[in-house]
């Protein structure tokens, strides 16, 4: 009888949708953590999370089609990402938003004429998602019942582009950009040439208002924007090189 009850419970769970991927692992929305892509070849793989204190990578997706270019919402509860077109095809084909508290997913629908999606970024209030596709930018209103992305008008393009950048400080005073030297990251301001941030570094992400994080070797390095020492987030159980970092930093944690 007990086995039948367990099977019935599992069947009901399957009918009600996907379970929260980080339940019992990370306090979503209240705990600082990072998300990366790992496994698969370049441009594909699954999404994984890791606590700010380090530890094992926690799987978020288990799809046979690759996921890539993740972006955590400002509230840390939603994750936007691109999904490949088909098994074995690393070309991004669609845009998705996962609710990490429920495990539910919603697709952001781009206009038929839109090019291949390449990046996604959240507005500061988390109410809208910007999608770069081809040479154009599109924006989806998250409060709408259907996530139909509309072209960003020219007057809003600068603000939309800022959601795709790694901005530093609060108020913002700089952004992280690739250096002319391959494999290095630089800091660019509105005046002067970009200055070096880190060598042998990749995939930077904003780490709250006062720090920046990036991947170096097999770890995440978190570097303060002012005085203080950098620290490294060590992880384990990494299925191949991790890449494409995004992070949520809880206030006071």
For each residue, the residues with C-beta under 8 A, 3 or more apart:
1: 4 5
2: 5 6
3: 6 7
4: 1 7 8
5: 1 2 8 9
6: 2 3 9 10
7: 3 4 10 11
8: 4 5 11 12
9: 5 6 12 13
10: 6 7 13 14
11: 7 8 14 15
12: 8 9 15 16
13: 9 10 16 19
14: 10 11
15: 11 12
16: 12 13
17: 102 103 104
18: 21 102 103 104 105
19: 13 23 103
20: 23 28 100 101 102 103
21: 18 49 58 59 60 61 98 100 103
22: 25 26 28 49 58 60 100
23: 19 20
24:
25: 22 49 58
26: 22 31 33 49 51 58
27: 30 31
28: 20 22 31 76 77 100 101
29: 75 76 77 101 250
30: 27 76 250 253
31: 26 27 28 51 52 76 250 253
32: 51 52 208 247 248 249 250 253
33: 26 49 50 51 52 76 247 248
34: 49 50 52 205 213 220 233 245 246 247 248
35: 47 48 49 50 60 70 72 79 245 246 247
36: 47 48 50 57 70 203 215 242 243 244 245 246
37: 40 45 46 47 48 67 68 69 70 242 243 244
38: 45 46 48 57 238 239 240 241 242 243
39: 45 46 239 240
40: 37 44 45 46 66 90 240
41: 44 45 90
42: 90
43: 66 68 84 90 91 92
44: 40 41 66 67 68 84 90
45: 37 38 39 40 41 66 67 68 239 240 243
46: 37 38 39 40 59 60 61 62 63 66 67 239
47: 35 36 37 59 60 61 67 70 79 81
48: 35 36 37 38 57 58 59 60 238 242
49: 21 22 25 26 33 34 35 57 58 60
50: 33 34 35 36 54 55 56 57 58 220 233 235
51: 26 31 32 33 54 55
52: 31 32 33 34 233 249 253
53: 233
54: 50 51 233 234 235
55: 50 51 235 236
56: 50 235 236 237
57: 36 38 48 49 50 235 236 237 238 239 242
58: 21 22 25 26 48 49 50
59: 21 46 47 48 62
60: 21 22 35 46 47 48 49 79 98 100
61: 21 46 47 67 98
62: 46 59
63: 46 66 67 83
64: 87
65: 83 84 85 86 87 89
66: 40 43 44 45 46 63 83 84 89 90
67: 37 44 45 46 47 61 63 70 81 82 83 84 96
68: 37 43 44 45 81 82 83 84 90 92 244
69: 37 81 82 92 118 119 120 244
70: 35 36 37 47 67 79 80 81 244 246
71: 79 80 81 119 120 121 122 246
72: 35 76 78 79 122 246 247 248
73: 76 77 78 79 80 122 126 248
74: 122 124 125 126 248
75: 29 78 126 248
76: 28 29 30 31 33 72 73 100 248 250
77: 28 29 73 99 100 101
78: 72 73 75 97 98 99 100 126
79: 35 47 60 70 71 72 73 97 98 100 246
80: 70 71 73 95 96 97 98 108 120 122 129
81: 47 67 68 69 70 71 95 96 98 120
82: 67 68 69 92 93 94 95 96 117 118 120
83: 63 65 66 67 68 92 93 94 95 96
84: 43 44 65 66 67 68 87 89 90 91 92 93
85: 65 89 91 92 93 94
86: 65 89 93
87: 64 65 84
88:
89: 65 66 84 85 86 93
90: 40 41 42 43 44 66 68 84
91: 43 84 85 116
92: 43 68 69 82 83 84 85 116 117 118
93: 82 83 84 85 86 89 116 117
94: 82 83 85 107 108 117
95: 80 81 82 83 107 108 110 117 120 129 131 149
96: 67 80 81 82 83 105 106 107 108
97: 78 79 80 105 106 108 129 142 147
98: 21 60 61 78 79 80 81 103 104 105
99: 77 78 102 103 104 105 106
100: 20 21 22 28 60 76 77 78 79 103
101: 20 28 29 77
102: 17 18 20 99
103: 17 18 19 20 21 98 99 100
104: 17 18 98 99
105: 18 96 97 98 99
106: 96 97 99 147
107: 94 95 96 147
108: 80 94 95 96 97 129 131 140 147 149
109: 146 147 148 149
110: 95 114 117 131 133 138 149
111: 114 138 149 150 151
112:
113:
114: 110 111 117 133 134 136 138 149
115: 133 134 135 136
116: 91 92 93 133 134
117: 82 92 93 94 95 110 114 120 131 132 133
118: 69 82 92 132 133
119: 69 71 131 132 164
120: 69 71 80 81 82 95 117 129 130 131 132 164
121: 71 129 130 132 160 163 164 165
122: 71 72 73 74 80 126 128 129 130 163
123: 126 127 128 129 130 163
124: 74 163
125: 74 128
126: 73 74 75 78 122 123 142
127: 123 141 142 143
128: 122 123 125 139 140 141 142
129: 80 95 97 108 120 121 122 123 139 140 142 147 149
130: 120 121 122 123 137 138 139 152 160 161 163 164
131: 95 108 110 117 119 120 137 138 139 140 149
132: 117 118 119 120 121 136 137 164
133: 110 114 115 116 117 118 136 137 138
134: 114 115 116
135: 115
136: 114 115 132 133 151 152
137: 130 131 132 133 151 152 157 160 161
138: 110 111 114 130 131 133 149 150 151 152
139: 128 129 130 131 149 150 151 152 156 160
140: 108 128 129 131 144 147 148 149 150
141: 127 128 144 147
142: 97 126 127 128 129 147
143: 127
144: 140 141 147 148
145:
146: 109
147: 97 106 107 108 109 129 140 141 142 144
148: 109 140 144
149: 95 108 109 110 111 114 129 131 138 139 140
150: 111 138 139 140
151: 111 136 137 138 139
152: 130 136 137 138 139 156 157 160
153: 156 157
154: 157
155:
156: 139 152 153 159 160
157: 137 152 153 154 160 161
158: 161 162
159: 156 162 163
160: 121 130 137 139 152 156 157 163 164
161: 130 137 157 158 164 165
162: 158 159 165 167
163: 121 122 123 124 130 159 160
164: 119 120 121 130 132 160 161
165: 121 161 162 175 176
166: 175 176 204 205 206 212
167: 162 172 174 175 206
168: 172 173 174 175 176 187 206 212 225
169: 172 173 174 209 210 225
170: 209 210
171:
172: 167 168 169 175
173: 168 169 189
174: 167 168 169 187 188 189
175: 165 166 167 168 172 187 188
176: 165 166 168 185 186 187 188 197 204 212 214
177: 185 186 187 188 194
178: 184 185 186
179: 182 184 185 186 194 196 197
180:
181: 184 199
182: 179
183: 199 200 201 202
184: 178 179 181 196 197 198 199 200 201
185: 176 177 178 179 196 197 198 201 202 204 214
186: 176 177 178 179 194 195 196 197
187: 168 174 175 176 177 194 195 196 197
188: 174 175 176 177 194 195
189: 173 174 192
190:
191:
192: 189 195
193:
194: 177 179 186 187 188
195: 186 187 188 192
196: 179 184 185 186 187 199
197: 176 179 184 185 186 187 201 204 212 214 223
198: 184 185 201 214 216 221 223
199: 181 183 184 196
200: 183 184 216 217
201: 183 184 185 197 198 204 214 215 216 221
202: 183 185 214 215 216 243
203: 36 214 215 243 244 245
204: 166 176 185 197 201 212 213 214 245
205: 34 166 212 213 214 245 246 247
206: 166 167 168 212 213 247
207: 211 212 213 222 247 249
208: 32 211 249 251
209: 169 170
210: 169 170 224 225 226
211: 207 208 222 223 224 225 249
212: 166 168 176 197 204 205 206 207 222 223 225
213: 34 204 205 206 207 220 221 222 223 233 245 247
214: 176 185 197 198 201 202 203 204 205 220 221 223 245
215: 36 201 202 203 219 220 221 242 243 245
216: 198 200 201 202 219 220 221
217: 200
218: 235 238 241 242
219: 215 216 232 233 234 235
220: 34 50 213 214 215 216 232 233 235 245
221: 198 201 213 214 215 216 230 231 232 233
222: 207 211 212 213 230 231 232 233
223: 197 198 211 212 213 214 230
224: 210 211 227 228 229 230
225: 168 169 210 211 212
226: 210
227: 224
228: 224
229: 224
230: 221 222 223 224
231: 221 222
232: 219 220 221 222
233: 34 50 52 53 54 213 219 220 221 222
234: 54 219
235: 50 54 55 56 57 218 219 220 238 242
236: 55 56 57
237: 56 57
238: 38 48 57 218 235 241 242
239: 38 39 45 46 57
240: 38 39 40 45
241: 38 218 238
242: 36 37 38 48 57 215 218 235 238 245
243: 36 37 38 45 202 203 215
244: 36 37 68 69 70 203
245: 34 35 36 203 204 205 213 214 215 220 242
246: 34 35 36 70 71 72 79 205
247: 32 33 34 35 72 205 206 207 213
248: 32 33 34 72 73 74 75 76
249: 32 52 207 208 211 253
250: 29 30 31 32 76 253
251: 208
252:
253: 30 31 32 52 249 250
